[in-house]
């Protein structure tokens, strides 16, 4: 007689095209269906990953959260969990982590797992205080990097509650060759392309990247900067580029569904963030065999070993970033060496099977503790 299915409810604010949503979708669609029954609950709205989940036969519920503290959301989530009776609830991101641990939301026998995805130095005192208060109702926490685990241990989460499960990346070939991607972007083979992909948000410190490019294009012929993505910093960055006199050498693509495929146009990938968890766009660049230059922060160092799988530069130091980019663009052998080592790291250490296996082990450990 086969063992009963383990019932898992995943809770997340949205199913937008972003890092946490991607990891949830990979996990939900890759768990062995002969062992697990999965339901996904989005508090606020669906998004691109809704289609992926439903195509895989996963039951998805959208609650329609309206504002930060919404009593109707409390009621609807409570009803969804009551009807599904999950063995385990796993939530992602602050809003979902908070709601699943509110009194009366989760059935009494259900194990609660919260997932933290970033070194959340942006959180206010009340948010960190709520995190600490809700530890009492938490059975486990997953962190996508050692840096994230260290951060939450530092704000009061017991270390023995935290399991580090790094992000995974499915190894899919890009749809475009380098030449095709460059043609779409209006670039030629002669251009030397530095690129970024991700949200244009303050934490990414893209003003440092633009300033570095202002220095770089004076040293490297035919240099171009490509910024793929959208966000609140877009207009400010364009204005900064104009003030530097290099706006005509910078391409802002806006949001692109084919962002990963367009990255094949790059000669080097840059990431200047002041805080991260484990950057999905950096992992994508590494998987493409691109040499990467990243800010010297702990989460980035978990992927980039300086002069081995990429190059580091001090956060906020644009001249140092420009120097590192010049080094790579002037040394094809170094670029190839760093790119190959970066890809090998992703291929061997960040597979979907590894990520799913670590979650499966955590779930089984939690289930064993109930018997």
ABEGO torsion letter per residue (X at the ends): XBBBBBBBBBBBABABBBAAAAAAAAAAAABBAAABBBBBBBAABBEAAAAAAAAAGBBBBBAGBABABBAAAAAAAAAAAAAAGBABBBBBEAAAAAAAABBGABBAABBBBBBBABBBAABBAAAAAAAAAAAAABABBBBABAAAAAAAAAAGBBAAABBBBBBBBBBBBBABBAAAAAAAAGBBAABBBBBBBEBBBAAAGAAAAAAAAAAAAAABBGBBBBBBEBEAAAAAAAAAAAAAGAAAABBBAEBBAAAAAAAAABABBBBABABBABBAAAAAAAAAGBBBBBBBBAAAAAABBBGAAEBBBBBGBAAAAAAAAAAAAABAAAAAAAAAAAAAAAAAAABAAAAAAAAAAAAAAAAAAAX
